[in-house]
Amino acid sequence: MPFIAFCLAIIICVMFPSSLFAQDKDTKKIDDLDALLSSEKPAKQEDKNPFSRAFKQAKWTWSVTGYNFTQDNEHQDESKGDDTKLWQSYTQLLMDTWLELGGYETKIDLLFQYGSEKDQYTSNRIAYFSQLYVKKKIDKSDFVAGYKYIEDGISTLFSPSKRIAKYDADHPTDPDKLGVWQLSWTYYYTGNNSTEVRILPYFEKSRYPPEPSRWMAGKGDYDLVDSDLPGKAGEDYQITEEKIRHRLTDSGFMIKQKMTVESIDFFLSGYAGYLPEPVLKRVSENEYEKVYIKGGIIAGGFSTTYGKWEWHGEGVCQIPENHKEDTYISYVFGTEYDLNTFLKIDAIDSAKLTVEYSNELVIEDQYHPEYPVNTRSSRFGRNAIYILQKVDIDDKNNVSYYSVYNISKKDNTQRLSYEHKFKGSNSIETAFEWFNGEEKTHFGRWDKNDRFIIRYTKKF
C-alpha cells in the first residue's frame, strides 16, 4: 500500500544518518542507578540484595487532590454512588525505581490511587503499573522490552506527534501517562544523535472516564465529540465498539531519528499500525460500529533558540488504509519568551510566556462505502490557540494562566493557578478551571464542570 511504502522510505532514510549528527541532548547515557552503582562507598550487607536496593532508592510522590464543581450537572441522575456530589477528592502514590539483576535493569513505576468517585476507581485503576520494562545496555545501544512511555514530540503545549502515547484520562484535564507495550532498540551516535526502532505488538487505546462520570454522562461518545451523523446517539442511532484485535500480524512498527544540527534540534519518525483515533463503520441504516483502522503516520519537528526567544514546531501526516478516514496533516508552531527580559520587574524572577497555534490541512477526503461518516470535527487541534503564562515570583511561589481557544467553534478552557513550595519537596497548588462552548464541542461538553481545585504534593 502507498502509506507502507512511504513509511519504509522514511525508515531507510533515518537508519543511515550522517556521522556529523550529534546525539540528542535530552538522551541520558548514564542513569541515576549507574551513578549510584559507581559510588566509591562500600555497599552495606543488606544493600547487596538488588530488591532491597531498588526499594531503598525508590522515589515516591504522594498527592491529595480535592475539587469542588460550581454547579449541578444536568445528567447527574445518570450517575451512581457518590459521583453526584459537588465536592470530590482522590489520592495517588507513585513509586519510581530501578531494579538491577543479572546485568539487566528493570524500570518500575507503580501507581496506587483511590477517590470518592466510586465509578471511576474500579479494580484496574486502584493500582497499576504506569511503566514496567527491562533494559539492557550493550555498547552504544539500549534494548528495551515491556511497558514504557512514548515521549515523542517536541512542542510544549500541544503535540500532534504524541498520538501514539497513551494516558489515563479519568480526569481529562489532569491525565496520567501510561506506558505502551513495545520492543525497542536505540543506538546512540557521537554527540546528540540517536536512532530508535520500536515494535508495538499490543495496541491499546487510552483510558477514559466511565459512562456515569460527569465528564461523560449524557455527552455521547468520548472520542466522537461531533460527526456528520444527525440526531442523538442512543435514540436516533446506535453505536457499538469493535473489540481490538491483538494478533501478531496487527503489530505496529515505528522508527525515530533525533539529531542536532547547528544548535537546532530535530526529530523525524515513521509509524505503521493501528491509528489512535477511531472511525465509524456503518453496520445497518441506524447502527454504527466504532472501529480502529490501520494506517501510517509520518512526523517531524524542530526546536531552537534565537536570542532570548525559543521557537518550535512539528507536524504529522496521517494516511489511513483504503480511504476510511481523511488523509491530513496536523501541525503546530510556537514560541516561548520571558517577558521579564524587558519588563525588568524586580519583584519577580521570570514571566515566561508560551504561545502556540495549531491547525489541520486535509489532503484527501474520506471516501469508502462502509465508512460514510466523517469525524473530522472530532479531531483536536484544528484552528486552535494555546497560551501559558507562568510567573515565578521566587523559588517558592509561582502563578500561572493556561488557556486553549478553538477559533472555529469558539469553545475554550482556561485555568488560573497558584503554587507554593515548602521546605524539602512539598508543595500546595490551588486552581480554578472553567469551560465554555456549545454542547458538541471539545470544551463545551464540560460547561457544567467548572471547578475549584486544591492539591498537596509530597516527594520523598
C-alpha positions in Angstrom: 0.0 0.0 0.0 1.2 3.6 -0.7 1.4 4.6 3.0 3.5 1.5 3.9 5.9 2.3 1.0 6.1 5.8 2.3 6.9 4.6 5.8 9.6 2.3 4.5 11.2 5.1 2.6 11.4 7.1 5.8 12.9 4.1 7.7 15.6 3.7 5.1 16.5 7.4 5.3 16.8 7.5 9.0 18.6 4.2 9.5 21.8 5.7 8.0 22.2 9.1 9.5 25.3 11.2 8.8 28.1 10.8 11.3 28.1 14.6 11.6 24.9 14.4 13.5 25.1 14.6 17.3 23.2 12.7 20.0 20.1 14.3 21.3 21.0 16.5 24.3 18.0 15.1 26.3 19.2 11.5 25.9 20.8 10.2 29.2 23.6 7.8 28.6 24.0 7.2 32.3 21.0 6.7 34.6 20.8 7.6 38.2 21.2 4.0 39.0 24.5 3.8 37.2 25.8 6.8 39.1 24.7 5.1 42.3 26.5 1.8 41.5 29.7 3.6 40.6 29.9 5.2 44.0 33.2 4.5 45.8 31.4 4.0 49.1 31.3 0.3 50.1 27.9 -1.2 49.9 26.3 -2.3 53.2 25.5 -6.0 53.5 21.7 -5.5 53.1 22.3 -3.3 50.0 23.8 -6.3 48.2 20.2 -7.6 47.8 19.0 -6.0 44.5 15.4 -5.9 45.6 16.3 -4.2 48.9 18.4 -1.7 46.9 15.6 -1.0 44.5 13.2 -0.3 47.3 15.6 2.0 49.2 16.5 4.1 46.2 12.8 4.4 45.1 11.4 7.9 44.6 7.9 8.4 46.0 5.4 11.0 45.1 2.2 11.3 47.2 -0.6 13.7 46.3 -4.0 14.5 47.6 -6.4 16.4 45.3 -9.7 17.9 46.2 -12.0 19.7 43.8 -15.4 21.3 44.0 -17.7 21.7 41.0 -19.5 25.1 41.0 -22.9 23.8 39.7 -25.0 20.7 39.3 -24.7 18.7 36.1 -28.0 18.1 34.3 -27.1 14.5 33.8 -26.3 13.7 37.4 -29.3 11.4 37.7 -27.4 9.0 35.3 -24.6 8.7 37.8 -24.2 6.2 40.6 -22.8 6.3 44.2 -21.0 9.4 45.2 -20.5 10.8 41.7 -23.4 13.2 42.1 -21.7 15.2 44.8 -20.1 18.6 44.0 -17.1 18.0 46.3 -14.8 15.2 45.2 -11.3 14.1 46.1 -8.7 11.5 45.3 -5.2 10.5 46.4 -2.3 9.0 44.5 1.0 7.4 45.5 3.7 6.8 42.8 6.7 4.6 43.3 9.5 5.2 40.8 12.5 2.9 41.0 15.1 0.7 39.1 16.0 -2.9 39.8 19.3 -4.3 38.5 19.6 -8.0 38.3 22.0 -10.1 36.2 23.1 -7.2 34.1 19.5 -6.2 33.2 17.8 -3.0 34.5 14.1 -3.2 35.3 12.1 0.1 35.4 9.2 0.1 37.8 6.6 2.9 38.1 3.8 1.7 40.2 0.7 3.9 40.9 -1.7 3.5 43.8 -4.8 5.6 43.8 -8.2 5.9 45.3 -11.0 8.5 45.2 -14.5 9.4 46.2 -15.9 8.9 42.7 -16.7 5.3 43.0 -17.5 4.7 39.4 -14.0 5.8 38.4 -11.8 3.9 40.8 -12.5 0.3 39.7 -10.1 -2.6 40.3 -7.9 -1.8 37.3 -7.5 1.8 38.4 -6.8 1.4 42.1 -3.3 0.0 41.5 -1.5 -0.4 38.2 1.9 -0.1 36.6 2.4 3.1 34.5 5.8 1.7 33.4 7.3 -1.8 33.7 10.1 -2.7 31.3 13.5 -4.3 31.2 16.5 -2.6 29.6 19.9 -4.0 28.6 22.8 -1.8 27.6 25.2 -3.2 25.0 27.9 -0.9 23.9 26.2 2.2 22.4 22.7 0.6 22.3 19.8 0.2 24.6 17.4 -2.8 24.2 14.0 -2.4 25.9 11.1 -4.9 26.4 8.0 -4.0 28.3 5.5 -1.3 29.1 7.2 2.1 28.6 6.2 5.7 28.0 6.5 7.1 24.5 7.8 10.6 24.7 7.7 11.6 21.1 7.0 15.2 20.2 8.8 18.5 20.7 6.1 21.1 21.2 5.3 22.4 24.7 1.5 22.8 25.0 0.1 20.7 22.1 2.0 18.0 20.3 0.3 16.2 17.4 3.2 13.7 17.3 2.3 12.3 20.7 -0.8 10.5 19.3 0.8 7.1 19.8 1.3 7.9 23.6 -1.3 6.6 26.0 -3.0 8.3 29.0 -5.3 7.5 31.9 -7.8 10.3 31.4 -10.1 9.6 34.4 -9.7 13.4 35.0 -9.4 14.7 31.4 -7.7 18.0 32.3 -5.2 16.2 34.5 -4.3 12.9 32.7 -1.7 10.4 33.9 0.8 8.9 31.5 0.6 5.3 30.6 3.1 3.0 29.0 2.9 1.3 25.6 3.8 -2.3 25.2 6.9 -2.4 23.0 10.2 -3.9 22.0 12.7 -1.2 21.1 16.3 -0.7 20.1 18.1 2.6 20.5 21.5 3.4 19.1 23.4 6.4 20.3 25.9 8.1 17.9 28.5 10.6 19.0 27.2 13.9 20.1 23.4 14.4 20.2 22.1 11.9 17.7 20.2 8.6 18.1 18.1 6.2 16.2 15.2 4.2 17.8 13.2 1.3 16.3 10.1 0.0 18.0 7.8 -2.9 17.6 4.4 -2.3 19.2 2.7 -5.8 19.4 -0.3 -4.9 21.6 -2.5 -1.9 20.6 -4.5 -0.3 23.4 -6.5 2.9 23.5 -6.2 5.5 26.2 -8.4 5.1 29.3 -11.4 7.4 29.5 -13.8 8.3 32.3 -16.6 5.7 32.9 -20.0 6.3 31.5 -21.6 7.6 34.8 -18.9 10.2 35.3 -20.0 13.8 34.9 -17.1 14.1 32.4 -19.1 11.6 30.3 -22.7 11.2 31.3 -25.2 12.3 28.6 -22.4 13.7 26.3 -22.3 10.8 23.8 -19.1 9.0 22.8 -15.9 10.5 24.4 -13.9 10.1 21.1 -16.6 11.4 18.8 -17.4 14.8 20.1 -19.1 15.7 16.8 -19.7 14.0 13.5 -21.8 14.1 10.3 -24.4 11.9 12.0 -27.7 13.8 12.5 -29.7 13.2 15.7 -28.7 11.8 19.0 -26.7 8.7 19.8 -28.8 6.1 21.6 -32.1 7.4 20.3 -31.8 8.0 16.5 -28.9 5.6 16.0 -26.8 3.1 18.0 -23.0 2.9 18.3 -21.2 -0.2 19.4 -17.5 -0.7 19.7 -15.5 -3.4 17.9 -13.1 -5.4 20.0 -9.5 -4.5 19.2 -7.6 -7.5 17.7 -4.2 -8.5 19.2 -2.8 -10.8 16.6 0.9 -10.7 15.8 0.1 -9.5 12.3 -1.6 -6.5 13.8 1.6 -5.2 15.4 2.7 -1.7 14.9 6.2 -0.6 13.8 7.9 2.7 14.4 11.3 4.3 13.8 12.6 7.6 15.0 15.7 9.7 14.3 16.7 12.5 16.7 19.6 14.9 15.8 21.0 18.3 16.5 22.4 20.4 13.6 24.0 23.8 14.3 22.0 24.3 17.6 18.7 23.2 16.0 17.1 20.0 17.5 15.2 17.8 15.0 13.2 14.6 15.0 11.7 12.5 12.3 9.6 9.4 12.7 7.5 6.9 10.7 4.8 4.6 12.1 2.7 1.9 10.6 -0.1 0.1 12.5 -3.4 0.9 14.2 -4.3 4.6 14.2 -5.1 6.1 17.6 -8.4 7.8 16.6 -11.5 5.6 15.9 -13.9 5.9 13.0 -17.4 4.9 12.4 -18.3 1.9 10.3 -21.9 1.5 9.1 -23.5 -1.8 10.1 -27.1 -1.0 9.1 -29.2 2.0 8.4 -29.3 3.2 12.0 -26.4 1.2 13.6 -22.7 2.0 13.5 -19.6 0.4 14.9 -16.7 2.3 16.3 -13.5 0.7 15.0 -9.8 1.3 14.9 -8.3 1.1 11.5 -4.7 0.7 10.3 -2.6 3.3 8.5 0.6 5.2 8.5 1.9 8.3 10.3 4.9 10.5 9.3 6.0 13.0 11.9 8.8 15.6 12.2 9.6 18.7 14.3 12.3 21.2 15.4 13.3 23.3 18.4 15.8 26.1 18.6 16.7 29.4 20.3 17.3 32.7 18.7 18.5 35.4 21.2 16.0 35.3 24.1 13.4 33.5 22.1 12.7 29.8 21.8 11.0 28.6 18.7 9.5 25.2 17.9 7.1 23.4 15.6 6.1 20.0 14.5 3.7 18.2 12.1 2.3 14.8 11.3 0.8 13.4 8.1 -1.7 10.6 8.8 -2.6 8.2 6.0 -5.4 5.7 6.6 -5.9 2.5 4.8 -8.3 2.4 1.9 -9.6 6.0 2.4 -11.5 5.0 5.6 -10.7 8.4 7.0 -9.3 11.7 5.8 -5.7 11.9 4.8 -4.5 15.0 6.6 -1.6 17.0 8.1 -1.8 18.3 11.6 0.7 20.9 12.6 1.7 23.3 15.3 4.1 26.3 15.7 5.0 28.1 18.9 7.4 30.3 20.8 8.5 31.0 24.4 9.8 34.3 25.7 10.5 35.6 29.2 8.5 38.9 29.4 10.6 40.0 32.3 13.6 40.4 30.0 12.2 43.8 29.0 9.7 44.4 31.9 12.5 44.1 34.4 10.2 43.7 37.4 12.4 43.3 40.4 9.6 41.6 42.4 9.6 38.5 40.2 12.2 36.1 38.9 10.7 35.4 35.5 7.5 35.7 33.4 7.7 33.1 30.7 5.0 33.2 28.0 4.4 30.3 25.7 2.1 30.7 22.7 1.3 28.0 20.1 -1.1 27.8 17.1 -2.3 24.5 15.6 -4.3 23.7 12.5 -5.1 20.9 10.1 -4.8 20.5 6.3 -6.9 17.8 4.7 -5.0 16.4 1.7 -7.6 13.8 0.6 -11.2 13.4 1.7 -12.5 10.2 3.2 -14.4 8.0 0.8 -15.3 4.4 1.5 -18.8 2.9 1.2 -18.6 1.2 4.6 -17.3 4.3 6.3 -19.6 7.2 5.2 -19.5 9.2 8.5 -16.8 11.9 8.6 -15.5 12.5 12.1 -13.3 15.5 11.1 -14.9 17.8 13.7 -13.9 15.4 16.5 -10.2 15.8 15.8 -8.5 18.1 18.4 -6.1 20.9 17.3 -8.0 22.2 14.3 -7.5 26.0 14.2 -6.7 26.5 17.9 -4.5 28.8 20.1 -2.7 27.7 23.2 -1.4 30.1 25.9 0.6 29.5 29.0 1.8 32.4 31.1 3.9 31.4 34.1 5.2 33.9 36.6 7.9 32.7 39.0 7.7 35.2 41.9 10.6 33.5 43.6 11.8 29.9 44.1 8.9 29.1 46.4 5.9 30.8 44.7 4.5 30.9 41.1 1.3 31.9 39.4 0.2 30.5 36.0 -2.6 31.1 33.5 -3.4 28.5 30.8 -5.9 28.7 28.0 -6.9 26.8 24.9 -9.2 28.5 22.4 -10.7 26.7 19.4 -11.2 29.5 16.9 -13.6 27.9 14.5 -16.1 26.5 17.1 -15.4 29.2 19.7 -15.1 26.8 22.6 -12.4 27.2 25.2 -11.0 26.3 28.6 -9.0 28.4 31.0 -7.1 27.6 34.2 -5.7 30.0 36.8 -3.4 28.5 39.5 -1.1 29.4 42.3 1.6 27.1 43.7 3.6 27.4 46.9 6.6 25.2 47.6 7.6 24.4 51.2 10.9 23.3 52.6 12.0 20.0 51.1 9.9 18.7 48.2 6.4 19.6 49.4 4.0 21.9 47.6 0.4 23.0 47.6 -1.5 24.2 44.5 -4.8 26.0 44.2 -6.5 26.5 40.9 -9.8 27.3 39.2 -10.6 26.0 35.7 -13.6 26.7 33.6 -15.1 25.7 30.2 -17.2 27.5 27.6 -18.8 26.5 24.3 -21.7 24.7 22.5 -22.5 21.1 23.5 -20.9 19.4 20.5 -17.5 20.9 21.1 -14.5 19.7 23.0 -14.8 22.0 25.9 -18.5 23.0 25.6 -19.5 19.4 26.6 -17.9 20.2 30.0 -19.6 23.6 30.5 -21.1 22.4 33.8 -17.8 21.2 35.1 -16.2 24.5 36.2 -14.3 23.7 39.4 -12.0 24.8 42.2 -9.0 22.6 42.8 -6.6 22.2 45.7 -3.6 19.7 45.5 -1.0 18.8 48.1 2.1 17.0 46.8 5.0 15.5 48.8 8.1 13.9 47.3 10.4 11.7 49.3 
